[in-house]
Amino acid sequence: MSQNKPLWYWPTIATAVLLSIPLIGGFVSDEVNWSVFDFLVGGALIFVVSSVEILLWRSLPKKGRWPVMLFLMLLFAILWAEMAVGIFGSPLAGS
């Protein structure tokens, strides 16, 4: 990654690319039914996690980067799955 780009550059691209998948899926199939709120929450989550990863990548020593990045990605995946289907039995899941 280039240090010359502002911090928000790569997270914005990652958010747009990842949110384009359910957007296109909604046009192609009736199975994907995302509301505007779903896109806002998903976009905020992707943007924040990717921004934190970039900040940590730039500040952590080389040895400690990968375990922290993997932990953040796992945390993101668990949170995303909880919000989508309620793997832990949350009353807000699937709404």
Z-matrix of the N, CA and C atoms (Angstrom, degrees):
N
C 1 1.447
C 2 1.520 1 109.35
N 3 1.274 2 113.92 1 141.56
C 4 1.451 3 118.54 2 -179.66
C 5 1.521 4 110.41 3 -82.11
N 6 1.322 5 115.77 4 134.99
C 7 1.458 6 120.51 5 178.72
C 8 1.534 7 110.98 6 -75.18
N 9 1.327 8 117.67 7 -13.66
C 10 1.459 9 120.95 8 -176.74
C 11 1.524 10 112.79 9 -75.92
N 12 1.308 11 117.61 10 -23.76
C 13 1.462 12 121.03 11 -178.86
C 14 1.529 13 109.47 12 -74.58
N 15 1.336 14 117.31 13 145.50
C 16 1.466 15 118.89 14 175.81
C 17 1.529 16 110.64 15 -66.27
N 18 1.306 17 115.99 16 159.29
C 19 1.462 18 121.76 17 -175.25
C 20 1.524 19 112.44 18 -57.11
N 21 1.300 20 118.46 19 -34.85
C 22 1.455 21 121.45 20 -174.34
C 23 1.527 22 113.02 21 -80.77
N 24 1.315 23 119.54 22 -7.88
C 25 1.469 24 122.75 23 -173.84
C 26 1.529 25 112.07 24 -62.19
N 27 1.339 26 117.70 25 -60.91
C 28 1.469 27 120.78 26 -176.62
C 29 1.527 28 112.86 27 -68.05
N 30 1.330 29 120.34 28 -40.67
C 31 1.478 30 118.38 29 176.46
C 32 1.527 31 113.00 30 -60.83
N 33 1.325 32 116.82 31 -34.60
C 34 1.458 33 119.63 32 178.58
C 35 1.522 34 110.79 33 -66.84
N 36 1.326 35 116.60 34 -42.49
C 37 1.465 36 120.14 35 178.36
C 38 1.522 37 110.43 36 -65.35
N 39 1.324 38 117.35 37 -44.85
C 40 1.469 39 120.93 38 179.69
C 41 1.529 40 110.79 39 -61.04
N 42 1.320 41 116.74 40 -42.29
C 43 1.464 42 120.85 41 179.31
C 44 1.520 43 111.19 42 -63.16
N 45 1.327 44 116.46 43 -45.71
C 46 1.467 45 119.88 44 -179.68
C 47 1.519 46 111.80 45 -63.64
N 48 1.321 47 117.10 46 -42.94
C 49 1.468 48 120.50 47 -179.01
C 50 1.532 49 110.39 48 -66.22
N 51 1.325 50 117.15 49 -46.86
C 52 1.464 51 119.63 50 -177.54
C 53 1.530 52 112.58 51 -68.60
N 54 1.325 53 117.74 52 -34.81
C 55 1.466 54 119.24 53 178.68
C 56 1.523 55 112.58 54 -78.05
N 57 1.327 56 117.11 55 -16.09
C 58 1.464 57 119.10 56 176.39
C 59 1.533 58 111.21 57 -70.16
N 60 1.327 59 117.06 58 -24.10
C 61 1.466 60 120.22 59 -179.98
C 62 1.531 61 111.44 60 -64.13
N 63 1.345 62 120.14 61 -54.09
C 64 1.465 63 117.98 62 177.44
C 65 1.532 64 112.78 63 -69.73
N 66 1.325 65 117.77 64 -26.47
C 67 1.466 66 119.83 65 177.63
C 68 1.521 67 109.97 66 -64.60
N 69 1.319 68 117.07 67 -48.42
C 70 1.466 69 121.14 68 177.56
C 71 1.524 70 109.90 69 -66.08
N 72 1.331 71 116.75 70 -40.21
C 73 1.463 72 120.57 71 178.18
C 74 1.518 73 112.71 72 -60.21
N 75 1.323 74 117.08 73 -33.88
C 76 1.460 75 120.98 74 178.05
C 77 1.518 76 112.92 75 -67.60
N 78 1.337 77 115.89 76 -30.44
C 79 1.462 78 119.88 77 177.58
C 80 1.524 79 111.75 78 -79.78
N 81 1.317 80 116.97 79 -29.76
C 82 1.458 81 121.81 80 -175.03
C 83 1.528 82 112.00 81 -86.98
N 84 1.332 83 117.00 82 -34.94
C 85 1.463 84 120.57 83 -172.37
C 86 1.530 85 110.64 84 -134.77
N 87 1.308 86 114.85 85 151.76
C 88 1.467 87 120.11 86 174.49
C 89 1.527 88 111.49 87 -82.54
N 90 1.321 89 117.51 88 -8.06
C 91 1.460 90 122.75 89 -179.30
C 92 1.534 91 111.88 90 -70.78
N 93 1.319 92 116.84 91 -30.26
C 94 1.469 93 121.65 92 -179.07
C 95 1.522 94 107.64 93 -94.38
N 96 1.325 95 115.71 94 113.64
C 97 1.461 96 120.34 95 -174.97
C 98 1.525 97 109.04 96 -131.04
N 99 1.320 98 116.99 97 76.08
C 100 1.457 99 122.53 98 -179.16
C 101 1.519 100 109.57 99 -95.18
N 102 1.325 101 116.04 100 136.03
C 103 1.464 102 120.57 101 174.45
C 104 1.533 103 108.78 102 -90.71
N 105 1.309 104 116.24 103 175.05
C 106 1.465 105 120.96 104 176.82
C 107 1.528 106 109.61 105 -61.86
N 108 1.324 107 116.79 106 -38.85
C 109 1.462 108 121.37 107 178.23
C 110 1.524 109 111.08 108 -60.75
N 111 1.326 110 117.44 109 -40.78
C 112 1.466 111 121.23 110 178.38
C 113 1.531 112 110.59 111 -61.22
N 114 1.319 113 116.61 112 -42.43
C 115 1.461 114 120.12 113 178.36
C 116 1.531 115 111.42 114 -66.73
N 117 1.320 116 117.46 115 -39.05
C 118 1.466 117 120.27 116 178.76
C 119 1.531 118 111.60 117 -65.34
N 120 1.318 119 116.79 118 -46.19
C 121 1.468 120 120.44 119 -179.60
C 122 1.528 121 110.30 120 -67.04
N 123 1.332 122 116.54 121 -45.41
C 124 1.463 123 120.29 122 178.63
C 125 1.519 124 111.97 123 -62.08
N 126 1.331 125 116.60 124 -42.80
C 127 1.454 126 120.35 125 178.92
C 128 1.517 127 112.57 126 -64.97
N 129 1.320 128 116.50 127 -41.34
C 130 1.466 129 119.89 128 178.14
C 131 1.521 130 110.62 129 -64.16
N 132 1.330 131 116.85 130 -42.54
C 133 1.463 132 120.59 131 -179.62
C 134 1.530 133 111.08 132 -64.05
N 135 1.311 134 117.22 133 -46.63
C 136 1.464 135 120.91 134 179.27
C 137 1.523 136 110.68 135 -62.81
N 138 1.325 137 116.95 136 -45.52
C 139 1.458 138 120.84 137 -177.64
C 140 1.529 139 111.65 138 -63.46
N 141 1.319 140 116.79 139 -44.93
C 142 1.471 141 120.40 140 -178.16
C 143 1.525 142 111.09 141 -66.74
N 144 1.322 143 117.09 142 -46.44
C 145 1.467 144 119.79 143 -178.56
C 146 1.525 145 110.42 144 -64.33
N 147 1.319 146 118.14 145 -43.30
C 148 1.466 147 119.22 146 -179.73
C 149 1.527 148 111.32 147 -68.41
N 150 1.317 149 118.26 148 -34.21
C 151 1.468 150 120.31 149 176.18
C 152 1.526 151 111.49 150 -65.92
N 153 1.324 152 116.49 151 -42.70
C 154 1.463 153 120.65 152 178.00
C 155 1.525 154 110.28 153 -63.75
N 156 1.337 155 116.55 154 -40.38
C 157 1.461 156 119.13 155 178.07
C 158 1.525 157 111.63 156 -61.92
N 159 1.309 158 117.99 157 -41.43
C 160 1.465 159 120.68 158 179.05
C 161 1.522 160 110.44 159 -65.35
N 162 1.330 161 116.95 160 -44.44
C 163 1.466 162 119.68 161 178.59
C 164 1.529 163 111.46 162 -60.65
N 165 1.331 164 116.50 163 -44.50
C 166 1.457 165 119.70 164 179.65
C 167 1.521 166 111.71 165 -68.63
N 168 1.328 167 117.53 166 -37.86
C 169 1.463 168 121.04 167 179.06
C 170 1.525 169 110.69 168 -60.41
N 171 1.309 170 115.79 169 -39.80
C 172 1.462 171 120.38 170 -179.44
C 173 1.526 172 112.48 171 -73.83
N 174 1.318 173 118.06 172 -27.02
C 175 1.463 174 119.93 173 -172.87
C 176 1.530 175 114.27 174 -101.32
N 177 1.325 176 118.18 175 -23.47
C 178 1.466 177 120.38 176 -177.41
C 179 1.526 178 111.03 177 -81.94
N 180 1.333 179 116.36 178 151.58
C 181 1.465 180 118.82 179 173.35
C 182 1.534 181 109.99 180 -67.61
N 183 1.323 182 116.04 181 158.73
C 184 1.462 183 120.46 182 -174.35
C 185 1.524 184 113.26 183 -57.59
N 186 1.321 185 117.86 184 -36.16
C 187 1.470 186 120.49 185 -178.16
C 188 1.524 187 112.42 186 -67.23
N 189 1.308 188 118.34 187 -34.61
C 190 1.454 189 120.74 188 -174.09
C 191 1.509 190 115.01 189 -93.56
N 192 1.314 191 118.54 190 1.65
C 193 1.466 192 120.74 191 -175.00
C 194 1.520 193 113.42 192 -69.35
N 195 1.317 194 117.27 193 -53.65
C 196 1.459 195 120.23 194 -171.30
C 197 1.522 196 114.06 195 -63.71
N 198 1.318 197 120.17 196 -43.03
C 199 1.474 198 117.66 197 177.21
C 200 1.533 199 112.79 198 -60.94
N 201 1.318 200 116.35 199 -38.04
C 202 1.467 201 119.87 200 179.65
C 203 1.524 202 110.20 201 -68.38
N 204 1.346 203 117.28 202 -42.08
C 205 1.468 204 120.77 203 179.44
C 206 1.532 205 110.71 204 -64.12
N 207 1.318 206 117.03 205 -42.43
C 208 1.464 207 120.12 206 178.52
C 209 1.523 208 111.59 207 -64.70
N 210 1.331 209 116.54 208 -39.80
C 211 1.461 210 120.07 209 176.87
C 212 1.529 211 110.66 210 -62.60
N 213 1.318 212 117.75 211 -43.43
C 214 1.465 213 121.03 212 179.16
C 215 1.526 214 111.44 213 -64.40
N 216 1.325 215 116.93 214 -40.58
C 217 1.466 216 120.05 215 178.92
C 218 1.531 217 110.95 216 -66.08
N 219 1.333 218 116.58 217 -39.37
C 220 1.456 219 120.22 218 177.03
C 221 1.527 220 111.23 219 -65.10
N 222 1.315 221 116.60 220 -43.37
C 223 1.458 222 121.23 221 177.20
C 224 1.533 223 110.91 222 -60.84
N 225 1.323 224 116.65 223 -42.39
C 226 1.467 225 121.57 224 177.12
C 227 1.528 226 110.37 225 -61.04
N 228 1.330 227 117.47 226 -46.48
C 229 1.466 228 121.15 227 -178.27
C 230 1.531 229 111.53 228 -63.82
N 231 1.325 230 116.96 229 -40.56
C 232 1.470 231 120.28 230 178.75
C 233 1.527 232 110.71 231 -66.00
N 234 1.319 233 116.60 232 -43.58
C 235 1.465 234 120.28 233 178.69
C 236 1.523 235 111.30 234 -63.94
N 237 1.323 236 116.50 235 -42.30
C 238 1.472 237 121.25 236 179.34
C 239 1.534 238 110.04 237 -62.87
N 240 1.328 239 117.13 238 -45.52
C 241 1.461 240 120.95 239 179.69
C 242 1.526 241 111.23 240 -65.06
N 243 1.316 242 117.39 241 -38.83
C 244 1.464 243 120.93 242 177.82
C 245 1.524 244 110.53 243 -62.44
N 246 1.308 245 116.46 244 -44.06
C 247 1.466 246 119.18 245 -179.81
C 248 1.534 247 111.38 246 -69.78
N 249 1.320 248 117.37 247 -29.48
C 250 1.464 249 120.39 248 -177.38
C 251 1.522 250 112.74 249 -80.14
N 252 1.333 251 116.90 250 -49.91
C 253 1.456 252 119.13 251 -173.29
C 254 1.520 253 114.78 252 -127.47
N 255 1.317 254 118.00 253 -5.49
C 256 1.464 255 119.94 254 177.22
C 257 1.502 256 114.18 255 73.18
N 258 1.316 257 117.65 256 57.77
C 259 1.471 258 120.22 257 -177.86
C 260 1.524 259 113.23 258 -65.92
N 261 1.303 260 117.41 259 -20.54
C 262 1.473 261 121.55 260 179.56
C 263 1.517 262 111.78 261 -107.06
N 264 1.327 263 118.36 262 8.67
C 265 1.451 264 121.69 263 177.30
C 266 1.519 265 114.22 264 79.73
N 267 1.313 266 117.31 265 28.42
C 268 1.457 267 121.13 266 178.85
C 269 1.528 268 110.35 267 -67.25
N 270 1.331 269 117.63 268 139.08
C 271 1.463 270 119.24 269 178.93
C 272 1.533 271 112.73 270 -71.79
N 273 1.319 272 118.38 271 -15.43
C 274 1.463 273 120.94 272 -179.17
C 275 1.518 274 113.07 273 -90.56
N 276 1.294 275 118.98 274 -8.47
C 277 1.457 276 122.11 275 -175.73
C 278 1.520 277 110.83 276 -67.72
N 279 1.310 278 113.88 277 141.72
C 280 1.449 279 120.30 278 175.45
C 281 1.518 280 114.25 279 75.23
N 282 1.314 281 118.51 280 8.95
C 283 1.466 282 119.26 281 -179.36
C 284 1.489 283 111.88 282 -93.62
